[in-house]
Amino acid sequence: MNKVDRERFAALIADHAGIVRKVATTYCRDAEDRADLAQEILAQLWAAWPRYDQERPFATWMYRVALNVAISHVRGVYRSARHFEPLTDDHHQVAAAPVDHEANDELALLQDVIAELDQLSRALLLLYLDDRSHREIAEILGIGESNVGTKINRLKQRIRARLA
């Protein structure tokens, strides 16, 4: 890859860095996990850069790569975390202790609701909240445009019911 391509890639990443942060924040609650995921997203964007079709919007392509990496990351975390250990009294004390993840209770509740969503719904919500059009969301997620509208409406209803 020549210097011009590397510089163009770096400039586009700098212009759209918010996408990486949004995806990492949506899929990881812990700061270290977010940083790891963001790094993995950037590495995969770099690896996929030679296949980027410059006729298409960069942000759409970037979202697609970032969301695929995030979903794979979440699946990998769940797979590696599947080990069982007998509970001790210490575990019960930790589980009973109240944890304040966020000072803002409403934000914490919304984050909990988002964390309960399946990967496709999380991605859909992230793109919707980022004011992406139904067409863009459909292209990024690989689903039909009319399906996007239906899924968004159902997602809104589910979130309203959960927050009520």
C-alpha positions, -999 to 999 in steps of 0.1 A, spaced: 0 0 0 14 34 -9 18 64 12 -12 82 -3 -35 52 5 -22 51 41 -27 89 46 -62 87 31 -71 58 54 -57 77 84 -77 108 75 -109 89 70 -105 71 104 -98 104 121 -129 119 105 -151 90 116 -135 80 149 -168 85 167 -181 53 150 -154 32 166 -161 47 200 -199 43 197 -196 7 186 -171 -1 214 -193 16 240 -224 -2 228 -208 -36 231 -185 -32 261 -192 -17 295 -157 -19 309 -132 8 298 -104 -18 292 -127 -40 272 -138 -9 251 -102 0 244 -94 -36 234 -125 -37 211 -117 -3 196 -81 -15 188 -95 -47 172 -119 -27 151 -91 -4 139 -69 -34 131 -97 -51 111 -105 -18 93 -68 -16 83 -68 -52 71 -100 -47 51 -90 -13 37 -76 -27 3 -111 -42 -3 -130 -9 4 -150 1 -26 -145 39 -28 -177 43 -47 -196 36 -15 -198 58 16 -169 52 40 -191 55 71 -214 27 59 -184 4 52 -168 14 85 -200 6 105 -203 -28 88 -168 -38 97 -170 -24 132 -202 -41 140 -190 -74 126 -159 -72 148 -179 -62 178 -204 -91 174 -175 -115 169 -158 -101 200 -189 -105 222 -193 -141 210 -157 -148 217 -159 -133 252 -190 -155 260 -172 -186 247 -141 -180 267 -160 -171 298 -178 -204 299 -163 -220 329 -180 -230 361 -167 -225 397 -186 -235 429 -199 -205 448 -184 -196 482 -196 -173 509 -174 -146 493 -192 -148 461 -226 -144 478 -213 -112 496 -201 -98 463 -234 -105 446 -254 -89 474 -233 -57 474 -250 -28 455 -230 -16 425 -233 19 411 -221 17 375 -233 52 366 -242 82 387 -271 88 363 -297 62 371 -316 67 339 -285 63 318 -276 32 337 -311 17 332 -309 25 295 -275 8 293 -289 -22 310 -317 -24 286 -293 -21 257 -270 -48 271 -300 -72 272 -306 -68 235 -294 -93 210 -265 -82 187 -286 -73 158 -309 -52 179 -280 -34 195 -265 -26 161 -298 -14 148 -303 8 178 -268 23 175 -273 31 139 -308 45 145 -295 67 173 -267 79 150 -294 92 126 -286 68 98 -313 64 72 -332 32 69 -314 26 36 -280 30 52 -290 8 81 -303 -19 57 -270 -18 38 -248 -19 69 -267 -48 85 -275 -67 53 -313 -67 58 -342 -52 38 -351 -16 42 -387 -23 51 -374 -48 77 -354 -20 93 -385 1 99 -404 -28 114 -375 -38 136 -370 -2 148 -407 2 157 -406 -31 176 -374 -22 194 -389 12 204 -419 -6 219 -397 -31 237 -376 -3 252 -405 18 262 -422 -12 279 -389 -21 297 -383 15 309 -420 21 320 
